[in-house]
């Protein structure tokens, strides 16, 4: 049970820090395209440089490709679900902000379960500490990206805490499962991670990056996107490992 608590707290700290940063950023709404473009680079940098290679290593390129395609197709259903969760009385601009935040929250929640399993199953190996660091640090940019639109839509503190707990709980559950059964089913975990990554990539590009392009310019957004990827690359190369 303690491993579940550690996983929960690590994720909550990362998401919470991202939320705190987002709270400060929401006061400069005119800078939202800058924030969105930068967060796109941070999230996709983590996906391409850290999480996707681990998924391919677990299950191979074929499983990763199939899972990613299913994840991309699943986006349509999650998109429909997010529409139903938004009250019809909400104005279109506010509704769009809530929808973006909800889509990211759902995607992050889905991919946190296999990450928790990986963390729990690694307790007696050398990768335990790096995985714990990743749980904290990779959730910071995701927290920023998720909470910026929600804060701009008027998110309340109680809802903020609820979302942190909701997103962190799968890590706790996954860590307990992983600690019991280990990584005996690498193809399954790779498949689940790949589905989540497919969802996250589409949500990030459609709901975050395209919004940045819409309210600035493609060249400006792509420049910050590249800066975000470079920042993640430097973190992985010089700090994480």
ChimeraX attribute file (.defattr): number of C-alpha atoms within 10 A of each C-alpha:
attribute: neighborCount
match mode: 1-to-1
recipient: residues
	/A:1	11
	/A:2	10
	/A:3	21
	/A:4	24
	/A:5	17
	/A:6	17
	/A:7	29
	/A:8	26
	/A:9	20
	/A:10	22
	/A:11	32
	/A:12	26
	/A:13	20
	/A:14	24
	/A:15	30
	/A:16	24
	/A:17	19
	/A:18	23
	/A:19	27
	/A:20	15
	/A:21	18
	/A:22	24
	/A:23	18
	/A:24	11
	/A:25	19
	/A:26	20
	/A:27	13
	/A:28	11
	/A:29	13
	/A:30	11
	/A:31	14
	/A:32	21
	/A:33	23
	/A:34	21
	/A:35	24
	/A:36	27
	/A:37	30
	/A:38	26
	/A:39	27
	/A:40	32
	/A:41	27
	/A:42	26
	/A:43	23
	/A:44	22
	/A:45	23
	/A:46	23
	/A:47	19
	/A:48	15
	/A:49	14
	/A:50	16
	/A:51	19
	/A:52	22
	/A:53	14
	/A:54	15
	/A:55	23
	/A:56	19
	/A:57	14
	/A:58	20
	/A:59	18
	/A:60	16
	/A:61	15
	/A:62	11
	/A:63	20
	/A:64	26
	/A:65	16
	/A:66	14
	/A:67	23
	/A:68	24
	/A:69	16
	/A:70	18
	/A:71	24
	/A:72	20
	/A:73	15
	/A:74	16
	/A:75	21
	/A:76	12
	/A:77	11
	/A:78	17
	/A:79	15
	/A:80	12
	/A:81	15
	/A:82	18
	/A:83	17
	/A:84	11
	/A:85	12
	/A:86	15
	/A:87	9
	/A:88	10
	/A:89	7
	/A:90	12
	/A:91	9
	/A:92	10
	/A:93	10
	/A:94	15
	/A:95	21
	/A:96	19
	/A:97	20
	/A:98	26
	/A:99	24
	/A:100	23
	/A:101	25
	/A:102	24
	/A:103	24
	/A:104	22
	/A:105	21
	/A:106	20
	/A:107	24
	/A:108	22
	/A:109	20
	/A:110	21
	/A:111	22
	/A:112	27
	/A:113	26
	/A:114	26
	/A:115	25
	/A:116	31
	/A:117	27
	/A:118	24
	/A:119	32
	/A:120	30
	/A:121	23
	/A:122	20
	/A:123	17
	/A:124	9
	/A:125	8
	/A:126	9
	/A:127	13
	/A:128	16
	/A:129	13
	/A:130	12
	/A:131	20
	/A:132	18
	/A:133	14
	/A:134	22
	/A:135	26
	/A:136	20
	/A:137	20
	/A:138	21
	/A:139	26
	/A:140	27
	/A:141	26
	/A:142	24
	/A:143	29
	/A:144	24
	/A:145	30
	/A:146	28
	/A:147	32
	/A:148	29
	/A:149	26
	/A:150	26
	/A:151	22
	/A:152	19
	/A:153	19
	/A:154	12
	/A:155	15
	/A:156	10
	/A:157	10
	/A:158	8
	/A:159	11
	/A:160	16
	/A:161	13
	/A:162	11
	/A:163	21
	/A:164	21
	/A:165	17
	/A:166	16
	/A:167	24
	/A:168	28
	/A:169	23
	/A:170	25
	/A:171	34
	/A:172	29
	/A:173	22
	/A:174	25
	/A:175	32
	/A:176	23
	/A:177	23
	/A:178	25
	/A:179	21
	/A:180	12
	/A:181	12
	/A:182	18
	/A:183	19
	/A:184	10
	/A:185	11
	/A:186	16
	/A:187	18
	/A:188	16
	/A:189	20
	/A:190	24
	/A:191	26
	/A:192	24
	/A:193	27
	/A:194	29
	/A:195	27
	/A:196	27
	/A:197	28
	/A:198	26
	/A:199	28
	/A:200	28
	/A:201	21
	/A:202	18
	/A:203	23
	/A:204	26
	/A:205	17
	/A:206	13
	/A:207	20
	/A:208	25
	/A:209	25
	/A:210	20
	/A:211	17
	/A:212	27
	/A:213	18
	/A:214	11
	/A:215	14
	/A:216	16
	/A:217	12
	/A:218	14
	/A:219	10
	/A:220	14
	/A:221	26
	/A:222	18
	/A:223	14
	/A:224	22
	/A:225	26
	/A:226	17
	/A:227	19
	/A:228	23
	/A:229	22
	/A:230	15
	/A:231	16
	/A:232	24
	/A:233	19
	/A:234	12
	/A:235	14
	/A:236	16
	/A:237	10
	/A:238	9
	/A:239	9
	/A:240	14
	/A:241	7
